[in-house]
Structures are given as C-alpha cells and as structure tokens.
Amino acid sequence: MLLSQNSIRIYACISQPLICFWNASADQLDEVCNAYTSLWSSVSNEAQARDIYDSLVAIALTDDKPSPTRWLASELRFEAFAAATSDRQWAALMELEHNSNVITDTELDLYNERISREL
C-alpha cells in the first residue's frame, strides 16, 4: 500500500507519543491515525487538529487513562463528530444515547468529561 505524503507526515507526527509512552502496536497506531484523519477532515485546519490531538495525549498522560490508545482513538472520533456537528453538547448526548441501552456511571462520567473539556 502506498501512502500519500500527508499520510506519511500524519503517521510520523502522531506515532511518536503512542510508541514512546504506551508501546502502541501497529494496529493501535492505525486506529489512532484513522481517527486523527477523521478529526482533521472535520476541523478547519491541520494545526487545530494537532492541538486537539496534543491536548488529548496530555489528558491521557495526566489522568493515567486505562487503555490509553483505545481511549485516544475514541476521543479523537468524538472530537471529529463534535466539530462536524458544531454542537459539542448534542454530540456528547448522541454518543451517550446511542452507545448502549443502559447508561452506566462510567458513561455518564465520560459524557460530563466531554462536555466540560476545553481544548
């Protein structure tokens, strides 16, 4: 598979913290790269996407998230959804309502984290 120059640059920029901090596998790197690409297509420019990515990495490191690469990919996809809809609260509510039939405390905590997160 041939990668475009943008894909190579994206992969190089975002893979370093994933490998250095979390020993991410190739599959995990691909998942995060795909989520990042989705985010980048939803925001106004690459710099904004990179700022969001860096902020989420910092949160994952500071809060010592379990399964940090999975959390990061999930939150990148959420941020892409929130940017695409231009309504963070609605996007968080839709994610909460559509992810399961029974809403748990963990899901409510994630909802609160998402609507209060300032990136």
N, C-alpha and C positions, 0 to 999 in steps of 0.2 A: 504494500500500500504506500503510495506516495503522499507525503504531507505537503500542504501549501506552506509558504513562508510564514504566514500568520499562525498556522497551526504549530509549526516548529517553535516560533517565538513564544506563543502562549504556553506550550508544554514546558519549555525551558524556564520561563518565569515562575510558573506556579508549582513545578515539581520539586524544587529545592527544599522548601519548608516541609513538604509532605514526606520526603525521604529522610531529611535530617532529623526532624522532630518525632516522626511517627513511624518510620520504617515502612512506608506505604508500598504495597505490591503494585505490579503493573496494572492489574485490573482496577485497583483503587485509584491510581493515577488517571486512568482513562475515565473513570466515573466522574472524578472531580473536574477534569479537563472538559468533558461534555457539559457539565453543569455550569462551568465558567463561561463556555462559549454561548450557552443559552442566556446567561446573565448579560454578557457583552452585547448580545443582539437586542436586549430589552432596555438597556440604558443608553444615554446619549453619546457616550464615547468610551474608549478603552481606559482612559485614566480613571473615570468614575467606577468602572468595573473592577479595576485593580485596587482602588481604595476600599471598595466593599469587600473584596477578597482578603486584603490585608487586615481589615477590621475583624472579619470572621475568624481568620487564623489567630489573631491576638486574643479574641474571646475564647476560642477553643483551648489555647495555651493557658490563659489566666484562670479559666474555670475548670481546667483539667477534665474536659469532656470525655466520657467513655466512648469508645469507638470514634475518635475524632475525625477520621477521614470520611466515615459514613455521615456523621453529623454535618461536616463541612459541605459535602455534596448536597445534602438535603437542604441546608440553609441557603446555599447558592441558588438552588432551584426555586426556593421560596422567594428569595430576593428578586429573581428574574420575574416571577409571577407578580409580585407586588409592584415592580417597576412597569411591567406591561399593562397592568390594570390601573396604575396611578392611584391606587387606594389600598394602602398597607393594611388598614383595619379590616376591610372587606376581604382582602386576600387571606389574611390570617383566619378570619371566620370561616371562609370557604374550605381552607385546609383542615380546620378543626372539625367541621361538619361532615366532610366527605372522606376522612381517613378511617373512621370506624363508626360502628353502631352505638357503642357505649363509650362515652367520653370519660377518660381517667384523669386523675390528678396530674400525672405526668404530661398529658396532652394539654391540660389547662395551663400548666406551668410554661410549656412551650409557647402556647398562644400569648400569654402575658409577656413572655420574653420577646417575642416577635413584634408585638405592637408597641412595646416600650423601647425597643432597640433603636439607638441613634447611630447611624453610620456616616 
